[in-house]
């Protein structure tokens, strides 16, 4: 289950990173 949690965290970080970059592009 540890690998599953780690994968979920990576996905969340990636999603946040993409949204963060998109917000910067808008600005």
Residue pairs with C-beta under 8 A, 6 or more apart in sequence:
none
